[in-house]
Amino acid sequence: MSQRTRAGLLALCLLAVLWGTAAFVPLPYVTYYPGPTVDILGTGDDGEETVQVTGHEAFYDEGELRMTTVYVSSPQEDVTLPDLLKAYFDPDAAVWPRSSIYAPDETDESSDRQSDLAMMSSQDTAIAAALTELGEDLDPVVEVLDVTPGLPADGRLEVRDVLLEVGDTTITEAQDVVDAVEGAEVGEPIPFVVRRDGERVRVEITPEEVDGSPRVGITPAEGFDFPFQVSVAISDNIGGPSAGLMMSLAIYDTLTPGSMTDGADIAGTGTITPAGEVGPIGGIQQKIAAARDAGAQLFFVPADNCDGIGGVDPGDMRLARATTMSSAVTTLADWVDDPDASLPSCEDTAS
């Protein structure tokens, strides 16, 4: 064997080792794939309706209103070169830099917790948007959105407690709670007055110093005094705020006679505000693909996501632009009346 041949074989071996090593080296990217869709007008594994109403008549009819999800690699998941190549050659997948999706110190646990809180808050705003569309006047409140395990409020306050007073401060907005706690002395108890299950409850909580400031371990958030009880039972493994619009439509449909969908399969995505404004989400192309594969006939695209749908194949599914809860209700009614009707689209954003 000549020296040149030996050198060539050695180079090939080294190249193989390098490629083999590279295949297992984590890279700073995340992958997006279409996830499952969930019919919010359907029933859960327990056979109970996903939208539950107490204190108001509910109407359960045929038809589907589907929220859409995305499989996203988690903050601590190793994404390697083969993973990226697989996603790159999948027309329904996407690759993004990790820094554009996650904070540098974000963990699987912290990401899941943030996602759960976003879903809980989104449910409240979805209920508010639906009831506002129905003409209900809602009174704002400040409630406990989360209690951090191991901190002083753990076991003393509960999620959904309505915060009325903290020390000498009457609570009218979430910042009032933050200011009252930060103005307290570490080690000195603070009286909290909350409304829980319709009754006033008074508890004392002693702040601890966390990162140099007094903390009790709660997340206060804006909420509402609803005239009757509505809940949306979404699986615990689904989080984030992007189902807001579809939850609002499902709640609205449940509270009104007849079927908004006329038995059809409708899907979509978009955050929602209490006033019914639809906001953008991530993974729009993957969510369109998920709805297409689930057999949806109409898909609501948030107006601010219109620039991101190029290249996705919706199949026979129509795409309709959504700007508000009211516009989505009107668009759906127009489509049910005539599936070929002219609908707001991403091609006519100036209209």
BADOLUM-166902 format. One record per residue (C-alpha): x, y, z; residue in three letters. Coordinates in Angstrom, 3 decimals, padded with zeros to 6 digits. Layout:
<rs>
+----------+----------+----------+--------+
|        u |        v |        w | residu |
+----------+----------+----------+--------+
|        X |        Y |        Z |    ALA |
...
+----------+----------+----------+--------+
</rs>
This chain:
<rs>
+----------+----------+----------+--------+
|        u |        v |        w | residu |
+----------+----------+----------+--------+
|  000.000 |  000.000 |  000.000 |    MET |
|  001.485 |  003.325 | -001.036 |    SER |
|  002.033 |  006.209 |  001.342 |    GLN |
| -000.580 |  008.255 | -000.562 |    ARG |
| -003.154 |  005.476 | -000.184 |    THR |
| -002.460 |  005.144 |  003.535 |    ARG |
| -002.792 |  008.929 |  003.944 |    ALA |
| -006.089 |  008.886 |  002.059 |    GLY |
| -007.503 |  006.077 |  004.188 |    LEU |
| -006.385 |  007.868 |  007.364 |    LEU |
| -008.090 |  011.054 |  006.190 |    ALA |
| -011.290 |  009.142 |  005.465 |    LEU |
| -011.190 |  007.550 |  008.924 |    CYS |
| -010.652 |  010.919 |  010.578 |    LEU |
| -013.490 |  012.425 |  008.530 |    LEU |
| -015.784 |  009.561 |  009.558 |    ALA |
| -014.876 |  010.113 |  013.210 |    VAL |
| -015.538 |  013.840 |  012.884 |    LEU |
| -018.933 |  013.264 |  011.235 |    TRP |
| -019.805 |  010.615 |  013.802 |    GLY |
| -018.894 |  012.983 |  016.633 |    THR |
| -020.772 |  015.884 |  015.030 |    ALA |
| -023.910 |  013.754 |  014.825 |    ALA |
| -024.100 |  013.643 |  018.618 |    PHE |
| -023.024 |  017.195 |  019.473 |    VAL |
| -025.981 |  019.315 |  020.752 |    PRO |
| -026.583 |  022.358 |  018.573 |    LEU |
| -028.209 |  025.680 |  019.649 |    PRO |
| -031.457 |  025.186 |  017.726 |    TYR |
| -035.021 |  024.036 |  018.342 |    VAL |
| -037.287 |  022.122 |  015.989 |    THR |
| -040.996 |  022.671 |  015.342 |    TYR |
| -043.383 |  019.964 |  014.128 |    TYR |
| -047.188 |  019.900 |  013.797 |    PRO |
| -048.782 |  018.731 |  017.041 |    GLY |
| -052.199 |  017.290 |  017.849 |    PRO |
| -055.415 |  019.249 |  017.499 |    THR |
| -058.042 |  019.328 |  020.249 |    VAL |
| -061.769 |  019.755 |  019.674 |    ASP |
| -062.822 |  022.183 |  022.407 |    ILE |
| -066.473 |  021.404 |  021.686 |    LEU |
| -065.801 |  017.730 |  022.345 |    GLY |
| -065.412 |  015.638 |  025.471 |    THR |
| -062.389 |  014.650 |  027.520 |    GLY |
| -061.139 |  011.199 |  028.444 |    ASP |
| -063.650 |  011.176 |  031.311 |    ASP |
| -066.553 |  011.680 |  028.911 |    GLY |
| -067.299 |  015.153 |  030.289 |    GLU |
| -067.734 |  018.158 |  027.990 |    GLU |
| -064.535 |  020.196 |  027.632 |    THR |
| -066.473 |  023.441 |  028.141 |    VAL |
| -068.331 |  023.280 |  031.458 |    GLN |
| -070.932 |  025.888 |  032.468 |    VAL |
| -072.593 |  026.403 |  035.848 |    THR |
| -075.307 |  029.006 |  036.400 |    GLY |
| -076.235 |  029.473 |  032.743 |    HIS |
| -077.867 |  027.272 |  030.123 |    GLU |
| -075.390 |  025.400 |  027.936 |    ALA |
| -075.984 |  024.160 |  024.381 |    PHE |
| -073.935 |  021.221 |  023.139 |    TYR |
| -074.333 |  020.636 |  019.407 |    ASP |
| -072.510 |  018.845 |  016.611 |    GLU |
| -069.469 |  020.364 |  014.994 |    GLY |
| -065.854 |  020.909 |  015.969 |    GLU |
| -063.818 |  023.925 |  017.000 |    LEU |
| -060.223 |  022.773 |  017.140 |    ARG |
| -057.270 |  024.381 |  018.871 |    MET |
| -053.936 |  023.511 |  017.292 |    THR |
| -050.590 |  022.723 |  018.887 |    THR |
| -046.929 |  022.387 |  017.962 |    VAL |
| -044.280 |  019.927 |  019.073 |    TYR |
| -041.289 |  022.082 |  020.086 |    VAL |
| -038.001 |  020.661 |  021.345 |    SER |
| -037.695 |  021.551 |  025.025 |    SER |
| -035.024 |  023.880 |  026.492 |    PRO |
| -032.854 |  021.017 |  027.766 |    GLN |
| -033.434 |  018.657 |  024.859 |    GLU |
| -030.362 |  017.875 |  022.768 |    ASP |
| -030.946 |  018.814 |  019.128 |    VAL |
| -028.265 |  017.248 |  016.944 |    THR |
| -027.303 |  017.541 |  013.296 |    LEU |
| -029.491 |  014.582 |  012.207 |    PRO |
| -032.441 |  016.201 |  014.001 |    ASP |
| -031.873 |  019.446 |  012.112 |    LEU |
| -031.511 |  017.691 |  008.766 |    LEU |
| -034.723 |  015.738 |  009.380 |    LYS |
| -036.622 |  018.950 |  010.149 |    ALA |
| -035.009 |  020.803 |  007.250 |    TYR |
| -036.258 |  018.293 |  004.703 |    PHE |
| -039.758 |  018.045 |  006.241 |    ASP |
| -042.016 |  020.617 |  004.493 |    PRO |
| -044.200 |  020.948 |  007.607 |    ASP |
| -041.344 |  021.382 |  010.108 |    ALA |
| -039.186 |  024.364 |  011.020 |    ALA |
| -035.859 |  025.108 |  012.699 |    VAL |
| -035.226 |  028.165 |  014.880 |    TRP |
| -032.218 |  029.399 |  016.881 |    PRO |
| -032.635 |  028.430 |  020.517 |    ARG |
| -031.951 |  032.027 |  021.605 |    SER |
| -035.057 |  033.225 |  019.723 |    SER |
| -037.316 |  030.814 |  021.633 |    ILE |
| -035.830 |  030.290 |  025.102 |    TYR |
| -033.947 |  032.391 |  027.643 |    ALA |
| -030.317 |  031.335 |  028.215 |    PRO |
| -031.052 |  029.888 |  031.682 |    ASP |
| -034.468 |  028.427 |  030.856 |    GLU |
| -035.071 |  024.832 |  031.930 |    THR |
| -037.714 |  022.265 |  031.068 |    ASP |
| -039.319 |  022.865 |  034.462 |    GLU |
| -039.399 |  026.662 |  034.195 |    SER |
| -040.671 |  026.473 |  030.608 |    SER |
| -043.491 |  024.108 |  031.591 |    ASP |
| -044.449 |  026.348 |  034.499 |    ARG |
| -044.585 |  029.462 |  032.318 |    GLN |
| -046.595 |  027.578 |  029.713 |    SER |
| -049.099 |  026.384 |  032.333 |    ASP |
| -049.551 |  029.907 |  033.698 |    LEU |
| -050.044 |  031.268 |  030.184 |    ALA |
| -052.751 |  028.678 |  029.513 |    MET |
| -054.540 |  029.476 |  032.773 |    MET |
| -054.463 |  033.209 |  032.077 |    SER |
| -055.566 |  032.577 |  028.495 |    SER |
| -058.634 |  030.681 |  029.692 |    GLN |
| -059.716 |  033.664 |  031.800 |    ASP |
| -059.296 |  036.100 |  028.924 |    THR |
| -061.078 |  033.700 |  026.559 |    ALA |
| -064.064 |  033.554 |  028.903 |    ILE |
| -064.006 |  037.342 |  029.210 |    ALA |
| -063.867 |  037.790 |  025.425 |    ALA |
| -066.785 |  035.401 |  024.873 |    ALA |
| -068.963 |  036.999 |  027.562 |    LEU |
| -068.116 |  040.478 |  026.316 |    THR |
| -069.212 |  039.408 |  022.829 |    GLU |
| -072.485 |  038.275 |  024.410 |    LEU |
| -072.987 |  041.722 |  025.957 |    GLY |
| -072.083 |  040.883 |  029.560 |    GLU |
| -070.532 |  043.637 |  031.701 |    ASP |
| -067.545 |  042.254 |  033.606 |    LEU |
| -066.003 |  043.690 |  036.767 |    ASP |
| -062.189 |  043.422 |  036.901 |    PRO |
| -060.476 |  041.889 |  039.932 |    VAL |
| -056.941 |  040.938 |  040.921 |    VAL |
| -056.503 |  037.232 |  041.612 |    GLU |
| -053.770 |  034.781 |  042.525 |    VAL |
| -052.595 |  033.178 |  039.294 |    LEU |
| -049.855 |  031.057 |  040.857 |    ASP |
| -048.420 |  030.103 |  044.252 |    VAL |
| -044.725 |  029.160 |  044.307 |    THR |
| -044.069 |  025.930 |  046.222 |    PRO |
| -041.845 |  026.366 |  049.265 |    GLY |
| -042.338 |  030.124 |  049.670 |    LEU |
| -044.408 |  031.703 |  052.479 |    PRO |
| -047.759 |  031.853 |  050.635 |    ALA |
| -047.640 |  028.114 |  049.926 |    ASP |
| -050.537 |  026.579 |  051.877 |    GLY |
| -051.869 |  030.000 |  052.869 |    ARG |
| -053.174 |  031.406 |  049.592 |    LEU |
| -054.758 |  029.493 |  046.730 |    GLU |
| -054.886 |  029.925 |  042.975 |    VAL |
| -058.018 |  031.950 |  042.053 |    ARG |
| -058.146 |  033.730 |  045.434 |    ASP |
| -059.346 |  037.280 |  044.718 |    VAL |
| -056.963 |  039.724 |  046.398 |    LEU |
| -058.850 |  042.479 |  048.246 |    LEU |
| -056.319 |  043.933 |  050.696 |    GLU |
| -052.605 |  043.498 |  051.406 |    VAL |
| -051.611 |  045.232 |  054.628 |    GLY |
| -053.131 |  048.710 |  054.475 |    ASP |
| -053.423 |  048.657 |  050.673 |    THR |
| -056.731 |  048.145 |  048.905 |    THR |
| -055.984 |  046.135 |  045.784 |    ILE |
| -057.224 |  047.519 |  042.475 |    THR |
| -054.448 |  046.291 |  040.151 |    GLU |
| -051.729 |  043.639 |  040.208 |    ALA |
| -048.954 |  046.178 |  040.822 |    GLN |
| -050.627 |  047.123 |  044.128 |    ASP |
| -049.814 |  043.647 |  045.435 |    VAL |
| -046.194 |  043.849 |  044.293 |    VAL |
| -045.730 |  047.289 |  045.864 |    ASP |
| -047.352 |  046.266 |  049.149 |    ALA |
| -045.125 |  043.212 |  049.542 |    VAL |
| -041.942 |  045.006 |  048.492 |    GLU |
| -042.708 |  047.755 |  051.015 |    GLY |
| -043.010 |  045.276 |  053.865 |    ALA |
| -040.324 |  044.182 |  056.308 |    GLU |
| -038.757 |  040.751 |  055.923 |    VAL |
| -039.814 |  038.634 |  058.892 |    GLY |
| -042.849 |  040.774 |  059.740 |    GLU |
| -046.255 |  039.216 |  058.935 |    PRO |
| -048.539 |  040.934 |  056.395 |    ILE |
| -052.321 |  040.504 |  056.577 |    PRO |
| -053.891 |  039.398 |  053.278 |    PHE |
| -057.640 |  039.676 |  052.782 |    VAL |
| -058.965 |  037.573 |  049.907 |    VAL |
| -062.297 |  036.375 |  048.601 |    ARG |
| -062.394 |  032.601 |  048.337 |    ARG |
| -065.507 |  030.665 |  047.314 |    ASP |
| -067.590 |  033.790 |  047.892 |    GLY |
| -066.323 |  034.452 |  051.434 |    GLU |
| -063.782 |  036.916 |  052.848 |    ARG |
| -060.744 |  035.167 |  054.264 |    VAL |
| -057.937 |  036.818 |  056.229 |    ARG |
| -054.491 |  035.215 |  056.483 |    VAL |
| -051.125 |  036.470 |  057.679 |    GLU |
| -048.028 |  035.735 |  055.613 |    ILE |
| -044.464 |  036.526 |  056.614 |    THR |
| -042.272 |  037.571 |  053.650 |    PRO |
| -038.864 |  036.041 |  053.020 |    GLU |
| -035.944 |  037.722 |  051.306 |    GLU |
| -035.531 |  036.441 |  047.745 |    VAL |
| -032.960 |  038.048 |  045.441 |    ASP |
| -032.640 |  040.946 |  047.856 |    GLY |
| -036.369 |  041.794 |  048.153 |    SER |
| -039.285 |  040.659 |  050.323 |    PRO |
| -041.323 |  037.915 |  048.626 |    ARG |
| -044.314 |  035.800 |  049.604 |    VAL |
| -044.361 |  033.660 |  046.466 |    GLY |
| -047.498 |  034.544 |  044.506 |    ILE |
| -048.168 |  035.776 |  040.994 |    THR |
| -051.006 |  038.325 |  040.977 |    PRO |
| -052.885 |  038.851 |  037.719 |    ALA |
| -055.841 |  040.726 |  036.341 |    GLU |
| -059.038 |  038.676 |  036.394 |    GLY |
| -062.790 |  039.159 |  036.300 |    PHE |
| -065.876 |  038.644 |  038.382 |    ASP |
| -067.849 |  036.443 |  036.027 |    PHE |
| -071.672 |  036.374 |  036.355 |    PRO |
| -071.604 |  032.567 |  036.141 |    PHE |
| -068.962 |  029.853 |  036.084 |    GLN |
| -067.274 |  028.689 |  032.888 |    VAL |
| -064.284 |  026.369 |  032.679 |    SER |
| -062.325 |  024.785 |  029.830 |    VAL |
| -060.722 |  021.428 |  030.646 |    ALA |
| -057.613 |  021.253 |  028.465 |    ILE |
| -055.069 |  018.464 |  029.001 |    SER |
| -052.286 |  019.333 |  031.450 |    ASP |
| -049.619 |  018.623 |  028.822 |    ASN |
| -050.860 |  021.502 |  026.628 |    ILE |
| -049.875 |  025.023 |  027.614 |    GLY |
| -049.369 |  028.526 |  026.316 |    GLY |
| -051.755 |  031.323 |  025.312 |    PRO |
| -052.297 |  030.516 |  021.629 |    SER |
| -055.665 |  028.752 |  022.023 |    ALA |
| -057.376 |  031.945 |  023.212 |    GLY |
| -059.417 |  032.640 |  020.085 |    LEU |
| -060.615 |  029.062 |  019.662 |    MET |
| -061.546 |  028.765 |  023.348 |    MET |
| -063.532 |  032.012 |  023.055 |    SER |
| -065.429 |  030.714 |  020.024 |    LEU |
| -066.140 |  027.394 |  021.748 |    ALA |
| -067.434 |  029.146 |  024.881 |    ILE |
| -069.559 |  031.493 |  022.778 |    TYR |
| -070.992 |  028.521 |  020.852 |    ASP |
| -071.738 |  026.641 |  024.085 |    THR |
| -073.604 |  029.606 |  025.558 |    LEU |
| -075.769 |  030.272 |  022.487 |    THR |
| -078.505 |  028.097 |  020.918 |    PRO |
| -077.680 |  026.213 |  017.743 |    GLY |
| -074.341 |  025.269 |  016.244 |    SER |
| -071.999 |  027.983 |  014.987 |    MET |
| -070.211 |  025.403 |  012.830 |    THR |
| -073.338 |  023.679 |  011.455 |    ASP |
| -071.563 |  020.375 |  012.053 |    GLY |
| -068.365 |  021.335 |  010.217 |    ALA |
| -064.771 |  020.969 |  011.415 |    ASP |
| -063.216 |  024.384 |  012.137 |    ILE |
| -059.708 |  025.051 |  013.443 |    ALA |
| -057.524 |  028.035 |  014.168 |    GLY |
| -055.149 |  029.759 |  016.508 |    THR |
| -054.462 |  033.155 |  018.072 |    GLY |
| -054.172 |  034.782 |  021.446 |    THR |
| -057.137 |  036.789 |  022.701 |    ILE |
| -057.573 |  039.850 |  024.906 |    THR |
| -060.585 |  040.423 |  027.167 |    PRO |
| -061.823 |  042.967 |  024.603 |    ALA |
| -061.654 |  040.279 |  021.897 |    GLY |
| -058.544 |  041.374 |  019.989 |    GLU |
| -056.707 |  038.489 |  018.303 |    VAL |
| -052.914 |  038.384 |  018.621 |    GLY |
| -050.072 |  036.465 |  016.926 |    PRO |
| -048.662 |  033.097 |  017.928 |    ILE |
| -045.623 |  030.939 |  017.137 |    GLY |
| -045.498 |  027.962 |  014.804 |    GLY |
| -048.248 |  029.148 |  012.450 |    ILE |
| -047.147 |  026.922 |  009.557 |    GLN |
| -047.051 |  023.825 |  011.765 |    GLN |
| -050.503 |  024.615 |  013.163 |    LYS |
| -051.986 |  025.011 |  009.696 |    ILE |
| -050.457 |  021.661 |  008.723 |    ALA |
| -051.842 |  020.022 |  011.873 |    ALA |
| -055.358 |  021.317 |  011.129 |    ALA |
| -055.111 |  020.250 |  007.483 |    ARG |
| -054.096 |  016.722 |  008.497 |    ASP |
| -056.949 |  016.600 |  011.043 |    ALA |
| -059.470 |  017.309 |  008.273 |    GLY |
| -060.432 |  020.865 |  009.186 |    ALA |
| -062.352 |  022.776 |  006.530 |    GLN |
| -061.685 |  026.340 |  007.713 |    LEU |
| -058.712 |  027.752 |  009.637 |    PHE |
| -058.473 |  031.111 |  011.419 |    PHE |
| -055.090 |  032.828 |  010.967 |    VAL |
| -054.254 |  035.792 |  013.264 |    PRO |
| -053.757 |  038.870 |  011.091 |    ALA |
| -050.262 |  039.452 |  012.489 |    ASP |
| -049.236 |  035.941 |  011.368 |    ASN |
| -050.248 |  036.478 |  007.747 |    CYS |
| -046.665 |  037.219 |  006.702 |    ASP |
| -045.571 |  033.824 |  008.032 |    GLY |
| -047.823 |  031.443 |  006.131 |    ILE |
| -045.966 |  031.459 |  002.819 |    GLY |
| -044.912 |  028.002 |  001.716 |    GLY |
| -047.398 |  026.052 |  003.831 |    VAL |
| -049.819 |  023.769 |  001.974 |    ASP |
| -053.351 |  024.089 |  003.415 |    PRO |
| -054.755 |  021.476 |  001.046 |    GLY |
| -058.505 |  021.967 |  000.597 |    ASP |
| -058.795 |  023.892 |  003.878 |    MET |
| -059.684 |  027.593 |  003.575 |    ARG |
| -057.648 |  030.156 |  005.498 |    LEU |
| -059.462 |  033.138 |  007.000 |    ALA |
| -057.793 |  036.149 |  008.606 |    ARG |
| -058.912 |  036.920 |  012.165 |    ALA |
| -058.479 |  040.298 |  013.837 |    THR |
| -061.130 |  040.193 |  016.576 |    THR |
| -063.552 |  037.807 |  018.228 |    MET |
| -066.447 |  039.641 |  016.564 |    SER |
| -064.909 |  039.364 |  013.102 |    SER |
| -064.294 |  035.638 |  013.614 |    ALA |
| -067.931 |  035.084 |  014.616 |    VAL |
| -069.074 |  036.932 |  011.481 |    THR |
| -066.595 |  035.100 |  009.237 |    THR |
| -067.697 |  031.729 |  010.557 |    LEU |
| -071.384 |  032.586 |  010.022 |    ALA |
| -070.650 |  033.713 |  006.454 |    ASP |
| -068.701 |  030.535 |  005.696 |    TRP |
| -071.413 |  028.276 |  007.145 |    VAL |
| -073.994 |  030.074 |  005.011 |    ASP |
| -071.812 |  029.709 |  001.897 |    ASP |
| -068.458 |  027.825 |  001.972 |    PRO |
| -067.462 |  029.702 | -001.204 |    ASP |
| -068.266 |  033.125 |  000.258 |    ALA |
| -065.685 |  035.905 |  000.153 |    SER |
| -063.900 |  035.875 |  003.541 |    LEU |
| -061.217 |  038.103 |  005.098 |    PRO |
| -057.885 |  036.663 |  003.970 |    SER |
| -054.189 |  037.327 |  004.281 |    CYS |
| -054.167 |  038.520 |  000.677 |    GLU |
| -056.452 |  041.468 |  001.463 |    ASP |
| -054.948 |  042.784 |  004.689 |    THR |
| -055.747 |  046.329 |  003.642 |    ALA |
| -059.475 |  045.646 |  003.722 |    SER |
+----------+----------+----------+--------+
</rs>
